[in-house]
């Protein structure tokens, strides 16, 4: 999928339970073939902190308004990186349920 340029008009992508892992999310975060993506659901894919950190560091998804990373083994480091990112100015929905994020990190994220 990350090597395909057949989806330039894709606005929504759901990748549910495929266990893409950290490496898969890192490859996706570096992929420039989805410039119009507004909604990304990567539920139950074990992307972990490194996967969310890679997405947080990517400037390739400026139109993303909805991100669902439910049940992905994301912890404090991943949410800290995403909270510090300025690459998602249009994001209005962010689902983190079922991850391993501490209360203090969640409060800091909410304040960011």
N, C-alpha and C positions, 0 to 999 in steps of 0.2 A: 504494500500500500504506500509506503513512504518513498518508493522508487517510481511511482506512477504519476504521470502528469495528466491523466485523463479526467481529473475531478476539479478543474479550476473554479467551477461555479458551485461546488458543494458548500452548503451553509450549515449542515448538521451532521455530526458523526457520532455513532454509538458503537463502542467497543466494549461489550459486556462479557466478563468472565473468560477472557482469552489468555490470561496470564502472560501478558506481553512483558511484564517485569520492568526493572529500571532501564535496561538496555533498550527495550522497545520504546519506552517513553522518551528516552534521550534521542533516539533516531527520529521519532515523530516531532519532537521539539525543534530539530534541525531541518525539518522538511519545509520547503518553500512552496509546495504544490497546493496549499489550501488557503489562499489569501482572503477568501470570502467566508471562512468558517466563523459562525456566530455561536454555535452550540457544540460542546464537546462533552460526551459522557464516557468516562473510562472506569466504569464500576467493576470492582473485584478483578483487578489486573495486576496486583502486587507491584505497583510502581514505586512504592516506598518514598523515602525522603529524596533520594537522588533523582528519581523521576520527576517529582514535583519541582525540585530545584532546577532541573534542566528546562522545564516549561517556564518557570519564573524568569529564567535568564534569556528566554527567547523573545525576540521582537517580531516574530513572524505571524502573530495572531492578533493584530490590533483591533479587529472587529468582534472578538469574542465577548459575548454578553452573558453566557451561561456556561458554567464549568461544574461537572459532577465527578468528584473523585472518591465517592463513597467506597469504604471497605478496601483500602489499598495499602495498609501498613504504613501510613504517613504519620510521622511523629513531629516533635518540636522543631527539628532542623528544617524540615520541608515547609512547614507553615511560616517559620521565620523568614525563609527565603522568599516565599510568595508575598508576604506582608511588605517586604522591602522592594518588591518589583514595581516598576512604573510602566510596564509594557501592556497593561490591561485596563486602559482608561474607560472602556465601555462595559466592563463586567458589572452586572447587576444581580446575578444569582451564582452562588458558590456553595455547593453541597459537600460537606466534609464528614458526614455521619459515619460512624463505625471505624474511625481511625484511632491512632494512639497519641492524640494531642493533649497535653496537660492543660489544666485550668488556667494557669498564669499565661501560657502561650496563647490560648484562645482569647483571653481578655486583651492581650497586647495586639493580637490580630484585629479584633473588633475595634480597637481604638485607632488603628492605622488607616 
